[in-house]
Amino acid sequence: MREGRKGALSQTQAALVLLAPFLVTYALFLVYPFFRGVWISLHDWNLLAVAFNPDAKEFIGFRNYERVMWGRNIEWGLFAAPFWQGLGLIGLALSFALPMAGRLRRFNALALGIASLLLVILLGFHPGEEGRWYDRRFWPTVGNTILFVGWTVPGVTISALVLAAAMNRETRTMDVLRTLFFLSQVLSVTVVTLIWQIMFSPRQGLIANITEVFGGTPINWLTDDQFAMAAIVIATIWWSLGIAMILFLAGLQDISKDIYEAAALDNARGAKAFWYVTLPNLKRTITLVVVLQIILHFQVFGQSHLMTQGGPNDTTQAQGGPNDTTQVLVRYIYQTGFRDSELGRASAMAVFLFVIMGTFSVIQFVVGREKT
């Protein structure tokens, strides 16, 4: 028994030795910077002033969070944002109704209920009469980011799933097509935005040429308030298809062919087999893809910064595209911290973004632990 214990102890020590380089690196480059960022968010921290005088910072507690997220004469109303709060109420009702009907698992229903309740509560806050937000750009920027994520994540998920289902065949042609569709994933954001700037050009762009062939007037996508965000979404969907498609292909190839053969005996072929066999067996993969895409696209920066920032003498360069319609949260954090030197306020916004991404990570972890 004592030899067994010594052996177990030596295995533990060996595991710690092997893990030590990773744990040290992780703590040094991720854990420490995170807590350092939280500490900075509690200070009035001017980047340039502190660089020359470390004592120039001042501890102010949660005033940066108040300055960013709150305002004067803030009120709450159930119909302050009727559309989004209505969706939240529908989601809240479904979180109670679907588990009772056996259509949704308990943890999934809990996650849906919490997300819907937060949507109803948070979007109900708004400035009252003669009130205003202290930071007038923060919440519109959060709204732009949520809009971007709300368009991009379903676009990537549905497109990748359809492509994966179409290419789930062991032929040479399908191997070539998989490679072609994955190639966009390896391009840098600079290359991607350059490609799509040319595509969206109202003079020599492919889309403009096609529009003119059919007798239409080319749209100036990147400088039009109504189309600038859509242009970024289209470019991002094209860029992000690769990884999602590969994950779906792995999930599809993990489904036993015996299940499809049994379904065929019940006359479930084609679309029926996809709906009743493929989708239920891809539930975890779909959840993984959606959560990873949400976390990834909440950090959007390069597309907005490079595609719609305007020229050197354009006032939109300091904002986010035409009339700030494509300003996103990470870009706003970057501008606040490094252009305006307000590192404390930028860190408060970064902590807010971390909470959002952490929430979705927890949801994915909880859902992933469920038994199928």
C-alpha positions as CSV (number, residue, x, y, z in Angstrom):
1,M,0.0,0.0,0.0
2,R,2.8,2.4,0.9
3,E,4.5,1.7,-2.5
4,G,1.2,2.4,-4.3
5,R,0.9,5.7,-2.4
6,K,4.4,6.6,-3.3
7,G,3.7,5.8,-6.9
8,A,0.6,7.9,-6.9
9,L,2.4,10.8,-5.3
10,S,5.2,10.6,-7.9
11,Q,2.7,10.6,-10.7
12,T,1.1,13.8,-9.2
13,Q,4.5,15.4,-8.9
14,A,5.3,14.4,-12.5
15,A,2.0,15.9,-13.7
16,L,2.7,19.2,-11.8
17,V,6.2,19.4,-13.4
18,L,4.8,18.9,-16.8
19,L,2.0,21.4,-16.2
20,A,4.2,24.0,-14.5
21,P,5.4,25.7,-17.7
22,F,1.8,26.1,-19.0
23,L,0.5,27.2,-15.6
24,V,3.3,29.8,-15.2
25,T,2.8,31.2,-18.7
26,Y,-1.0,31.2,-18.2
27,A,-0.8,33.0,-14.9
28,L,1.8,35.5,-16.2
29,F,0.1,36.4,-19.5
30,L,-3.6,35.9,-18.8
31,V,-4.5,35.7,-15.1
32,Y,-2.2,38.6,-13.9
33,P,-3.2,41.0,-16.7
34,F,-6.9,40.3,-16.1
35,F,-6.7,41.2,-12.4
36,R,-4.4,44.1,-13.2
37,G,-7.0,45.4,-15.7
38,V,-9.7,45.1,-12.9
39,W,-7.4,47.1,-10.6
40,I,-6.8,49.8,-13.2
41,S,-10.5,50.1,-13.8
42,L,-10.9,51.2,-10.2
43,H,-8.5,54.2,-10.8
44,D,-8.5,57.5,-12.6
45,W,-5.6,56.3,-14.8
46,N,-4.3,58.5,-17.5
47,L,-2.0,56.4,-19.7
48,L,0.5,59.2,-20.5
49,A,0.6,60.7,-17.1
50,V,1.2,57.4,-15.3
51,A,3.9,56.5,-17.8
52,F,5.9,59.5,-16.7
53,N,4.8,59.5,-13.0
54,P,3.6,56.2,-11.5
55,D,1.9,58.2,-8.6
56,A,-0.4,60.1,-11.0
57,K,-3.1,57.6,-10.7
58,E,-6.0,58.1,-8.2
59,F,-8.2,55.4,-6.7
60,I,-11.9,56.2,-7.4
61,G,-13.6,52.9,-6.8
62,F,-16.5,52.2,-9.2
63,R,-16.8,55.7,-10.6
64,N,-15.5,54.6,-14.0
65,Y,-18.2,52.0,-14.2
66,E,-20.8,54.6,-13.2
67,R,-19.4,57.0,-15.8
68,V,-19.5,54.4,-18.5
69,M,-22.8,52.6,-17.8
70,W,-25.0,55.1,-15.9
71,G,-26.3,58.6,-16.3
72,R,-28.5,61.3,-14.9
73,N,-32.3,60.8,-14.3
74,I,-32.2,57.2,-15.4
75,E,-35.6,55.5,-15.4
76,W,-36.9,51.9,-16.0
77,G,-39.8,51.0,-18.2
78,L,-41.2,47.7,-19.5
79,F,-41.6,49.2,-23.0
80,A,-38.5,51.3,-23.3
81,A,-37.3,49.0,-26.0
82,P,-40.5,47.3,-27.1
83,F,-39.1,45.0,-29.8
84,W,-36.1,43.6,-27.8
85,Q,-37.9,43.5,-24.4
86,G,-40.8,41.7,-26.2
87,L,-38.3,39.1,-27.4
88,G,-37.1,38.8,-23.9
89,L,-40.6,38.2,-22.6
90,I,-41.2,35.6,-25.3
91,G,-38.0,33.9,-24.3
92,L,-39.0,34.0,-20.6
93,A,-42.3,32.4,-21.4
94,L,-40.7,29.7,-23.5
95,S,-38.2,28.9,-20.7
96,F,-41.2,27.9,-18.6
97,A,-43.4,26.3,-21.3
98,L,-40.9,24.2,-23.2
99,P,-39.6,22.2,-20.2
100,M,-43.2,21.4,-19.2
101,A,-43.9,20.1,-22.7
102,G,-40.6,18.1,-22.6
103,R,-39.1,20.1,-25.5
104,L,-36.2,21.6,-23.5
105,R,-33.9,20.4,-20.8
106,R,-33.8,22.0,-17.4
107,F,-30.4,23.6,-17.7
108,N,-31.1,24.9,-21.2
109,A,-34.4,26.4,-20.0
110,L,-32.6,28.0,-17.0
111,A,-30.0,29.6,-19.3
112,L,-32.8,30.8,-21.7
113,G,-34.7,32.2,-18.8
114,I,-31.8,34.1,-17.3
115,A,-30.7,35.5,-20.6
116,S,-34.3,36.6,-21.4
117,L,-34.8,38.2,-17.9
118,L,-31.5,40.1,-18.3
119,L,-32.7,41.3,-21.7
120,V,-36.0,42.6,-20.3
121,I,-34.4,44.3,-17.3
122,L,-31.3,45.8,-18.8
123,L,-33.0,47.3,-21.9
124,G,-35.7,48.8,-19.7
125,F,-33.3,51.5,-18.4
126,H,-33.3,54.8,-20.2
127,P,-32.8,58.5,-19.5
128,G,-36.0,60.2,-18.3
129,E,-37.0,63.8,-18.9
130,E,-33.9,66.0,-19.1
131,G,-31.8,62.9,-18.4
132,R,-28.8,61.5,-20.3
133,W,-26.2,58.9,-20.2
134,Y,-22.8,60.1,-18.9
135,D,-21.1,58.3,-21.8
136,R,-23.5,58.8,-24.7
137,R,-21.5,56.5,-27.1
138,F,-21.2,53.5,-24.8
139,W,-24.6,51.9,-25.0
140,P,-25.1,52.7,-28.7
141,T,-21.7,51.0,-29.3
142,V,-22.9,48.0,-27.2
143,G,-26.0,47.9,-29.4
144,N,-24.0,48.0,-32.6
145,T,-21.9,45.1,-31.3
146,I,-25.0,43.1,-30.3
147,L,-26.5,43.8,-33.7
148,F,-23.3,42.6,-35.4
149,V,-23.2,39.4,-33.3
150,G,-27.0,38.9,-33.9
151,W,-26.5,38.9,-37.7
152,T,-23.1,37.2,-37.9
153,V,-23.6,34.2,-35.6
154,P,-26.7,32.8,-37.3
155,G,-25.3,33.6,-40.7
156,V,-22.0,31.7,-40.0
157,T,-23.8,28.8,-38.2
158,I,-26.5,28.2,-40.9
159,S,-24.1,28.7,-43.8
160,A,-21.5,26.4,-42.3
161,L,-24.1,23.7,-41.4
162,V,-25.5,23.7,-45.0
163,L,-22.1,23.6,-46.5
164,A,-21.0,20.8,-44.2
165,A,-24.1,18.7,-45.0
166,A,-23.6,19.2,-48.7
167,M,-19.9,18.2,-48.6
168,N,-20.3,15.3,-46.2
169,R,-19.2,12.8,-48.9
170,E,-15.9,11.0,-49.4
171,T,-15.1,12.1,-52.9
172,R,-12.1,14.0,-54.4
173,T,-14.4,16.8,-55.5
174,M,-15.7,17.3,-52.0
175,D,-12.1,17.3,-50.7
176,V,-11.2,20.1,-53.0
177,L,-14.3,22.1,-52.1
178,R,-13.6,21.7,-48.4
179,T,-10.1,23.1,-49.0
180,L,-11.5,26.1,-51.0
181,F,-14.1,27.0,-48.4
182,F,-11.6,26.7,-45.6
183,L,-9.0,28.9,-47.3
184,S,-10.6,32.1,-46.2
185,Q,-10.0,31.2,-42.6
186,V,-6.2,31.4,-42.9
187,L,-6.3,34.9,-44.3
188,S,-5.5,37.9,-42.0
189,V,-8.1,40.5,-41.3
190,T,-6.1,43.0,-43.3
191,V,-6.3,40.8,-46.5
192,V,-10.0,40.0,-45.9
193,T,-11.0,43.7,-45.5
194,L,-9.0,44.6,-48.6
195,I,-10.7,42.0,-50.6
196,W,-14.2,43.1,-49.5
197,Q,-13.4,46.8,-49.9
198,I,-12.7,46.0,-53.5
199,M,-15.9,43.9,-53.7
200,F,-18.0,46.7,-52.2
201,S,-16.4,49.5,-54.3
202,P,-19.2,51.4,-56.1
203,R,-16.9,52.0,-59.1
204,Q,-15.0,48.8,-59.9
205,G,-16.4,46.3,-57.4
206,L,-18.0,43.0,-58.5
207,I,-21.2,43.8,-56.6
208,A,-21.5,47.2,-58.3
209,N,-20.9,45.6,-61.8
210,I,-23.6,43.0,-61.2
211,T,-26.0,45.7,-60.0
212,E,-25.4,47.7,-63.2
213,V,-25.9,44.7,-65.4
214,F,-29.5,44.4,-64.0
215,G,-30.1,48.1,-64.4
216,G,-29.6,49.1,-60.8
217,T,-27.6,51.9,-59.2
218,P,-24.5,50.8,-57.3
219,I,-24.6,51.2,-53.5
220,N,-21.8,52.9,-51.7
221,W,-21.8,50.1,-49.0
222,L,-19.0,51.3,-46.8
223,T,-20.2,54.9,-46.4
224,D,-24.0,54.4,-46.3
225,D,-25.5,54.4,-42.8
226,Q,-28.0,51.6,-43.8
227,F,-25.5,49.3,-45.5
228,A,-22.2,49.7,-43.7
229,M,-22.9,47.2,-40.9
230,A,-24.3,44.7,-43.4
231,A,-21.1,45.0,-45.4
232,I,-19.0,44.1,-42.3
233,V,-21.3,41.2,-41.5
234,I,-21.1,39.8,-45.0
235,A,-17.3,40.0,-45.0
236,T,-17.1,38.4,-41.5
237,I,-19.4,35.5,-42.5
238,W,-17.2,34.7,-45.5
239,W,-14.1,34.9,-43.3
240,S,-15.4,32.8,-40.4
241,L,-17.0,29.9,-42.3
242,G,-14.0,27.6,-42.2
243,I,-13.7,26.5,-38.5
244,A,-17.5,26.2,-38.1
245,M,-17.7,24.1,-41.2
246,I,-15.0,21.7,-40.0
247,L,-16.6,21.3,-36.6
248,F,-19.9,20.5,-38.3
249,L,-18.2,18.0,-40.6
250,A,-16.6,16.3,-37.6
251,G,-20.0,16.1,-36.0
252,L,-21.7,14.7,-39.1
253,Q,-19.1,12.1,-39.6
254,D,-19.5,11.0,-36.0
255,I,-23.2,10.1,-36.6
256,S,-23.5,6.4,-37.2
257,K,-24.8,5.4,-40.7
258,D,-27.0,2.8,-39.0
259,I,-29.2,5.6,-37.6
260,Y,-29.9,6.8,-41.2
261,E,-30.6,3.3,-42.4
262,A,-33.1,2.8,-39.6
263,A,-34.7,6.1,-40.3
264,A,-34.9,5.2,-44.0
265,L,-37.0,2.2,-43.1
266,D,-39.5,4.7,-41.5
267,N,-39.5,6.7,-44.8
268,A,-37.3,9.4,-43.3
269,R,-35.0,10.5,-46.1
270,G,-33.6,13.7,-47.4
271,A,-35.0,16.7,-45.6
272,K,-36.8,14.5,-43.1
273,A,-33.7,12.6,-42.2
274,F,-31.8,15.9,-41.8
275,W,-34.5,17.3,-39.5
276,Y,-35.2,14.3,-37.4
277,V,-31.8,12.6,-37.3
278,T,-29.0,15.0,-38.2
279,L,-30.0,18.0,-36.2
280,P,-30.8,16.2,-32.9
281,N,-27.4,14.4,-33.1
282,L,-25.7,17.7,-33.8
283,K,-27.2,19.5,-30.8
284,R,-23.9,19.7,-28.9
285,T,-21.9,20.7,-31.9
286,I,-24.4,23.4,-32.8
287,T,-24.2,24.7,-29.2
288,L,-20.4,24.7,-29.3
289,V,-20.3,26.5,-32.6
290,V,-22.8,29.1,-31.6
291,V,-21.1,29.9,-28.3
292,L,-17.6,30.0,-29.9
293,Q,-18.9,32.3,-32.6
294,I,-20.6,34.6,-30.0
295,I,-17.4,34.9,-28.0
296,L,-15.3,35.4,-31.1
297,H,-17.5,38.1,-32.7
298,F,-18.1,40.1,-29.6
299,Q,-14.4,40.9,-30.0
300,V,-14.8,42.2,-33.5
301,F,-12.3,45.0,-34.2
302,G,-10.3,44.8,-37.4
303,Q,-13.3,44.8,-39.8
304,S,-14.8,47.9,-38.4
305,H,-11.5,49.6,-38.0
306,L,-10.2,48.9,-41.5
307,M,-13.3,48.8,-43.7
308,T,-15.5,51.8,-42.5
309,Q,-13.2,54.2,-40.6
310,G,-13.0,56.7,-43.4
311,G,-10.1,58.5,-45.0
312,P,-7.3,60.5,-43.3
313,N,-9.3,63.7,-43.5
314,D,-12.7,62.1,-42.8
315,T,-14.4,62.8,-39.4
316,T,-15.6,59.2,-39.4
317,Q,-12.0,58.0,-38.8
318,A,-12.3,58.9,-35.2
319,Q,-15.7,57.2,-35.0
320,G,-16.9,53.9,-36.4
321,G,-17.9,54.3,-40.0
322,P,-20.7,56.5,-41.2
323,N,-22.3,58.4,-38.3
324,D,-20.9,55.9,-35.8
325,T,-23.1,53.1,-37.1
326,T,-20.3,50.5,-37.2
327,Q,-18.5,51.5,-34.0
328,V,-18.0,48.3,-31.9
329,L,-17.1,47.8,-28.3
330,V,-13.4,46.6,-28.7
331,R,-12.7,49.5,-31.1
332,Y,-14.2,51.9,-28.6
333,I,-12.1,50.4,-25.8
334,Y,-9.0,50.8,-28.0
335,Q,-9.8,54.4,-28.8
336,T,-10.6,55.3,-25.1
337,G,-7.4,53.7,-23.8
338,F,-4.8,54.5,-26.4
339,R,-6.2,57.6,-28.2
340,D,-7.8,59.4,-25.3
341,S,-5.4,57.9,-22.7
342,E,-8.3,57.1,-20.3
343,L,-7.0,53.7,-19.4
344,G,-9.2,53.4,-16.3
345,R,-12.4,53.9,-18.2
346,A,-11.3,51.6,-21.0
347,S,-10.5,48.9,-18.5
348,A,-14.0,49.2,-17.0
349,M,-15.5,48.6,-20.5
350,A,-13.1,45.7,-21.0
351,V,-14.4,44.1,-17.7
352,F,-18.0,44.6,-19.0
353,L,-17.0,42.7,-22.2
354,F,-15.4,40.0,-20.2
355,V,-18.6,39.5,-18.2
356,I,-20.6,39.1,-21.4
357,M,-18.2,36.5,-22.9
358,G,-17.8,34.7,-19.5
359,T,-21.6,34.4,-19.3
360,F,-21.8,32.6,-22.7
361,S,-18.8,30.4,-21.7
362,V,-20.6,29.3,-18.5
363,I,-23.8,28.6,-20.6
364,Q,-21.8,26.4,-23.0
365,F,-20.1,24.6,-20.1
366,V,-23.5,23.9,-18.4
367,V,-25.1,22.8,-21.6
368,G,-22.1,20.7,-22.5
369,R,-22.2,18.8,-19.2
370,E,-25.8,17.5,-19.9
371,K,-26.3,13.9,-20.8
372,T,-27.6,13.4,-24.3
